[in-house]
Amino acid sequence: LGVQKPRLWGKEYYHLVDEFMNAVRYRWPKVLVQFEDFDSSVAQRLLDKYRHTHLCFNDDIQGTGATSLAGLLGALRAKGEDVNTLGDQRILIAGAGSAGIGISQVLYQAMLEQGYSEKQAKDAFFVVDQHGLLGKERMHKLNPEQQAFARDEDNELPLIEVVKKYKPTILLGVTAVGGIFDEALVREMASHVERPIIFPLSNPTTKAECTAEQAFEWTDGKCIFASGSPFDPVEMEDGRIFSTSQCNNMYVFPGLGLGASLCGAKRVTDRMLYVA
């Protein structure tokens, strides 16, 4: 499949994408382009370049973010909390690639929609990559999208230490590192939060940050759980059975794309993602 030649990089790559975007719109003026599985090194740059001039969206960045937002609003309802308290949460996101930053961006915009200030919204986030917490001490190593979520202190603080110090109410995983949400980390989170929200979103199941069984067992069934991969219902030793929810962008991109096409939209806006 594909062209049996080395992959293009740099200027040649961007020239090819630009040629395609212009050609496909010339051929079908109302076409909607969905970016899918683009490498994180180029995904955000391409989205930023075309989102204001073409009808397009990136499913891995915006679709994952919109699905996560919907799941978190549902989780807040399940806890009996107002869905408009998103900015009052402490949100720990493990994974600072296109998916992790995309989720952060969508949640941030949702907080602004709910009336929070930019500072209040930014203060709710703790984004961790393989080196630890994103901090301003290494701004020169971060891309512009990551820089927006870099914190003033605790640069490269390890994941478990972030949990201990900041006591997150929400834990999201988009690392594709199976088992990174281990027993010590989940139990530490549960010791500070009555009903922790835990979303290991990586797939397939072998790359999930933890399993449904582990999350429910380590929180004594108190967590609100959703995953990127499907898991079977979990039966606890005391007989309680928990059905698992799936938080996957497959629930968003078909409707988002169809809706944008049917209404004759010229752009896919942040507001459209929030409403979706």
Secondary structure, 3 states (H helix, E strand, C coil): CCCCCCCCCHHHHHHHHHHHHHHHHHHCCCCCEEECCCCHHHHHHHHHHHCCCCCEEEHHHHHHHHHHHHHHHHHHHHCCCCHHHHHHCCEEEECCCHHHHHHHHHHHHHHHHCCCCHHHHHHCEEEEECCEECEHHHHHHCCHHHHCCCECCCCCCCHHHHHHHHCCCEEEECCCCCCCCCHHHHHHHHHHCCCCEEEECCCCHHHCCCCHHHHHHHCCCCCEEEECCCCCCEECCCCCEECCEECCHHHCHHHHHHHHHHCCCCCCCHHHHHHC
